[in-house]
Amino acid sequence: MLTKYYNDESPHQTTIYEMMNGVAPNGVYNSEQLLYYHSSSGLNKPNSYVEDSINFEEATNEIDNGRPFKSGVTGHARMCRGYKISGSDEYLRIGDPNPVYFRIPYWEAFGSEVDRIYVRS
């Protein structure tokens, strides 16, 4: 999903997983994800970095500046591409690549993420 946004192409999730040196069923560590984000054969975004300190203000800043990011939850990576505030409630717009044939973005209450990767050129 991030590849489609930043490079206007979208290799199959299996191809991206293999480029990140993923080994089923173990998933891919952030360090391996960053290799793909940095690589010219991946996203070609060499200044991308992991952020473990999660706050809503940073999410809004990234989205307002046109930079969707990887939103990580335990054992899974998704894309955050929007936000909204309703009263005192904060939400992130999540694009989830899994399951593969059900990629409808949804609103998620802020607070479930464990890490992010901010995408930077």
C-alpha positions as a Markdown table, in Angstrom:
| # | Residue | x | y | z |
|---|---|---|---|---|
| 1 | Met | 0.0 | 0.0 | 0.0 |
| 2 | Leu | 2.8 | 2.4 | 0.8 |
| 3 | Thr | 4.6 | 1.3 | -2.3 |
| 4 | Lys | 1.6 | 2.1 | -4.4 |
| 5 | Tyr | 1.3 | 5.5 | -2.8 |
| 6 | Tyr | 5.0 | 6.5 | -3.1 |
| 7 | Asn | 6.0 | 4.8 | -6.3 |
| 8 | Asp | 2.7 | 4.5 | -8.2 |
| 9 | Glu | 3.1 | 0.8 | -8.4 |
| 10 | Ser | 2.3 | -2.1 | -6.2 |
| 11 | Pro | 4.2 | -5.4 | -6.3 |
| 12 | His | 2.3 | -8.3 | -4.8 |
| 13 | Gln | 2.5 | -8.4 | -1.0 |
| 14 | Thr | 4.4 | -11.7 | -1.4 |
| 15 | Thr | 7.1 | -9.9 | -3.5 |
| 16 | Ile | 7.5 | -7.1 | -0.9 |
| 17 | Tyr | 7.6 | -9.7 | 1.9 |
| 18 | Glu | 10.4 | -11.5 | 0.1 |
| 19 | Met | 12.3 | -8.3 | -0.5 |
| 20 | Met | 12.1 | -7.7 | 3.2 |
| 21 | Asn | 13.6 | -11.1 | 3.8 |
| 22 | Gly | 10.4 | -12.3 | 5.5 |
| 23 | Val | 10.2 | -15.9 | 6.6 |
| 24 | Ala | 6.7 | -17.3 | 7.1 |
| 25 | Pro | 5.1 | -17.4 | 9.6 |
| 26 | Asn | 7.5 | -15.1 | 11.6 |
| 27 | Gly | 6.9 | -11.8 | 9.8 |
| 28 | Val | 9.4 | -9.1 | 9.3 |
| 29 | Tyr | 11.2 | -7.0 | 11.8 |
| 30 | Asn | 11.3 | -3.2 | 11.5 |
| 31 | Ser | 15.0 | -3.3 | 10.6 |
| 32 | Glu | 14.2 | -5.5 | 7.6 |
| 33 | Gln | 11.3 | -3.3 | 6.7 |
| 34 | Leu | 13.7 | -0.3 | 6.7 |
| 35 | Leu | 16.0 | -2.1 | 4.3 |
| 36 | Tyr | 13.1 | -2.1 | 1.8 |
| 37 | Tyr | 12.1 | 1.5 | 2.5 |
| 38 | His | 15.7 | 2.7 | 2.0 |
| 39 | Ser | 16.6 | 0.6 | -1.0 |
| 40 | Ser | 16.4 | 1.9 | -4.5 |
| 41 | Ser | 14.6 | -1.3 | -5.5 |
| 42 | Gly | 12.1 | -0.7 | -2.7 |
| 43 | Leu | 10.6 | 2.6 | -1.8 |
| 44 | Asn | 13.9 | 4.5 | -2.3 |
| 45 | Lys | 13.2 | 6.6 | 0.8 |
| 46 | Pro | 16.6 | 6.6 | 2.5 |
| 47 | Asn | 15.7 | 8.8 | 5.5 |
| 48 | Ser | 12.8 | 6.7 | 6.7 |
| 49 | Tyr | 13.0 | 5.7 | 10.3 |
| 50 | Val | 11.2 | 3.8 | 13.1 |
| 51 | Glu | 9.4 | 5.6 | 15.8 |
| 52 | Asp | 8.3 | 3.8 | 19.0 |
| 53 | Ser | 7.0 | 6.9 | 20.8 |
| 54 | Ile | 3.5 | 7.2 | 19.5 |
| 55 | Asn | 1.4 | 10.3 | 19.7 |
| 56 | Phe | -1.5 | 11.7 | 17.7 |
| 57 | Glu | 0.1 | 15.0 | 16.9 |
| 58 | Glu | 2.9 | 13.4 | 14.9 |
| 59 | Ala | 0.4 | 11.4 | 12.9 |
| 60 | Thr | -1.5 | 14.5 | 12.0 |
| 61 | Asn | 1.7 | 16.3 | 11.0 |
| 62 | Glu | 2.7 | 13.4 | 8.7 |
| 63 | Ile | -0.7 | 13.2 | 7.1 |
| 64 | Asp | -1.0 | 17.0 | 6.7 |
| 65 | Asn | 2.4 | 17.0 | 5.0 |
| 66 | Gly | 1.3 | 14.3 | 2.5 |
| 67 | Arg | 3.3 | 11.4 | 4.1 |
| 68 | Pro | 1.3 | 8.3 | 4.9 |
| 69 | Phe | 3.3 | 6.0 | 7.2 |
| 70 | Lys | 3.6 | 2.4 | 8.3 |
| 71 | Ser | 1.3 | 1.9 | 11.4 |
| 72 | Gly | 2.4 | -1.2 | 13.3 |
| 73 | Val | 0.4 | -3.3 | 15.7 |
| 74 | Thr | 1.6 | -6.5 | 17.2 |
| 75 | Gly | 2.5 | -8.9 | 14.4 |
| 76 | His | 1.1 | -6.8 | 11.6 |
| 77 | Ala | 1.9 | -3.7 | 9.4 |
| 78 | Arg | -0.6 | -1.4 | 7.9 |
| 79 | Met | -0.7 | 2.1 | 6.3 |
| 80 | Cys | -2.0 | 5.2 | 8.1 |
| 81 | Arg | -3.3 | 7.7 | 5.5 |
| 82 | Gly | -5.6 | 10.0 | 7.4 |
| 83 | Tyr | -7.0 | 11.1 | 10.7 |
| 84 | Lys | -10.1 | 12.7 | 12.2 |
| 85 | Ile | -11.1 | 14.2 | 15.5 |
| 86 | Ser | -14.7 | 13.8 | 16.7 |
| 87 | Gly | -15.3 | 15.7 | 20.0 |
| 88 | Ser | -12.5 | 14.4 | 22.3 |
| 89 | Asp | -12.0 | 11.1 | 20.3 |
| 90 | Glu | -9.1 | 10.8 | 17.9 |
| 91 | Tyr | -9.1 | 8.3 | 15.0 |
| 92 | Leu | -6.6 | 7.2 | 12.3 |
| 93 | Arg | -7.6 | 6.1 | 8.8 |
| 94 | Ile | -6.0 | 2.7 | 8.3 |
| 95 | Gly | -5.4 | 0.9 | 5.1 |
| 96 | Asp | -4.8 | -2.8 | 5.8 |
| 97 | Pro | -3.3 | -5.1 | 3.2 |
| 98 | Asn | -4.6 | -8.2 | 4.9 |
| 99 | Pro | -6.7 | -10.0 | 4.0 |
| 100 | Val | -5.5 | -9.4 | 0.5 |
| 101 | Tyr | -9.0 | -9.2 | -1.1 |
| 102 | Phe | -10.5 | -7.0 | 1.6 |
| 103 | Arg | -8.5 | -3.7 | 1.6 |
| 104 | Ile | -11.2 | -1.3 | 2.5 |
| 105 | Pro | -9.8 | 1.5 | 4.7 |
| 106 | Tyr | -11.4 | 1.9 | 8.1 |
| 107 | Trp | -11.3 | 4.3 | 11.1 |
| 108 | Glu | -9.5 | 3.1 | 14.2 |
| 109 | Ala | -9.5 | 4.7 | 17.6 |
| 110 | Phe | -6.0 | 6.1 | 18.4 |
| 111 | Gly | -4.0 | 4.1 | 20.8 |
| 112 | Ser | -3.6 | 0.6 | 19.3 |
| 113 | Glu | -0.2 | 1.1 | 17.5 |
| 114 | Val | 3.0 | -0.2 | 18.9 |
| 115 | Asp | 5.4 | 1.5 | 16.3 |
| 116 | Arg | 5.5 | 3.4 | 13.1 |
| 117 | Ile | 7.9 | 3.9 | 10.3 |
| 118 | Tyr | 7.9 | 7.4 | 9.0 |
| 119 | Val | 8.7 | 7.6 | 5.2 |
| 120 | Arg | 11.3 | 10.2 | 4.3 |
| 121 | Ser | 13.2 | 10.9 | 1.1 |
